[in-house]
Amino acid sequence: MRVLRYLKSSPGRGIIFSKNDHLNIIGYTDAYLNGNLIDKKFTSGYFTFVAGNLVTWKSKKQNVVALSSAEAEFRWMTKRLCEIL
């Protein structure tokens, strides 16, 4: 939605996608506590590349409290993998 809003509000501009011979989908995720010791919820983020071009990104506070950063990253990674598939 953010990309579509950008394109709508910026006539004459666009997004450049480079032409590649491969259609690899690569996704990166991360989760961090960011010093938030009040509710103990991790902030997670991701971005996805298709054929070397950035197509999605997001940062959000997780809905559940994780017991460790590994658990928080695993939850977010699992969610992203389901969306990519």
N, C-alpha and C positions, 0 to 999 in steps of 0.2 A: 504494500500500500504506500509505503514511504517513497519508493521509486516512482510509482505512478503519479503521486502528488507532485514530486519534483518535475517530472516531465510535463505535467499539465500547467504548472506555474512558470515554466521556463521555455516559452516558445522560441524556436530557433536553436535550441540546445538539444542535446541528446546524450546517449550513453554509447561509448565506443566499445564494441566487442571485437577483439582481434580474431582473425580466422586461423584456426588450428586444425591439424589433421586428426587430432584425437578428441574424444569427448569424455575425458576423465572427469569424475565428480570427486572433489576433495573438500572435506569439511574439517574445520578446527573448532574445538570447544575448550572452555576453561571455566573454572569456578573458584571464587575466592571469598573469604569472609570479610575482607576490607575493614577490619576493625569494628565490625558491628557486633558488639558483645551483648546488646540488649535483647534482641530476639533470636540471635544465633542462626539466622537464615543467610545462606550464601547467595551471592550475586553471581549469575552465570551468563556467559556470552558465547556466541558462535558466529562463524561466517562460513559461507559455502562458495566454492569456485566451480564453475562448469567450463571445461575447455580453457582453463586459465583465466577466466573472467569472473569477477566478483558478482554474484547474483543475489545473495541474501545475507543479512546480518541482523543481530539482535542482542540486547543485553537486558536481563530481567532478574529480579529477586525471586528465588525459588519459593514455592508454596509450603514446603515441608522443612522441618529442621533436620539437618544431617548430623550424624555423630562424628564425622570426619570429613576432611576435604576430599579424600579418595571416594567416599560415598557420594558426596555432592557432585563430583565430576562424573562418576559412573551414571548417576541418575540423568544428568543433563546429556551425556554422550548417548545413552540409550534412547532418549527422546528424539535427539537429532537424527540418529541412525534410522529410526522408524519413519521420520519425515522424509529423509533422503530416499529410502526404499520406496 
